[in-house]
């Protein structure tokens, strides 16, 4: 668990916003936006590490190890760890709004809720919100960045919690993978289907559903077509269409050039977007299941309904 996450003295709010490390933003981004994070764990060939945004192991080294055949295993944050993590803020007199990795991917929200219930008895004067983000990777990060904006604008914790529940499904997630090796290894697709897919250069095209689950929506032949389909999905689903003026995040697992190709298409098509597309690395927890070769696009758009 990350220690010593002090609240910035220039933060005028009386609460902290927090997430899991699986929001896949950089440590520098988290620090700059004053977003606190609790760390998942993973094993690489039997040795345990913290998913601490690449601090314990640089992400390029992690993906090189996977490509070389290293076996991975992940574990979520348990109740006791959440209690220790939340307590450091409560002891400083801050309320806590914590968003977890999607319940459609992990059961960590249940551990966080049990910690909340226990701590509310210990700190009856403090507020603790635990919210299922129904998001993952840098889509989770895009949500947290928006919450930081709203906190900084002066929104109180109760209003922010309500806003999060109302708008969390507006974060659209679209993924493709050009390497099915680790989907086969993890049992998410059969060996036969994976073999055929690799031979035919099929890229599963996926999104996160309204239940926060990762769903294969299409099977696209060739990575080049999958990259173009990313733009098509955003044009069809983003807020305000061609006048989209919010942020866009992309995350990738050791395939930066593919992520950059998507970013270039997005920046050309949406000249009013807020800044450049931010490209992040998929962290060790999500990456343990996808392996190298996955690109994910995140934007604000239509509320997910299936």
NORNOR-V147147 format. One line per field, one symbol per residue. ss: DSSP state (H for helix, E for strand, L for the rest). A space follows every 10 residues. Layout:
BEGIN
ss=???
END
This chain:
BEGIN
ss=LLLLLLLLLL LLLLEEEEEE HHHLLLHHHH HHHLEEEELL EEEELLEEEE LLLLLLLLHH HHHHHHHLLL LEEEELLLHH HHHHHHHHHH LLLLEEEEEE LLLLLLLHHH HHHHHHHHHH HHLLLLLEEE EELLLLHHHH HHHHHHHHHH HHLLLLHHHH HHHHHHHHHH EEEEEEELLL HHHHHLLLLL HHHHHHHHHL LEEEEEEELL LLLEEEEEEE ELHHHHHHHH HHHHHHHELL HHHLLLLLEE EELLLHHHHH HHHHHHHHHL LLLLLLLEEE ELLHHHHHHH LLLEEEEEEE ELLLLL
END
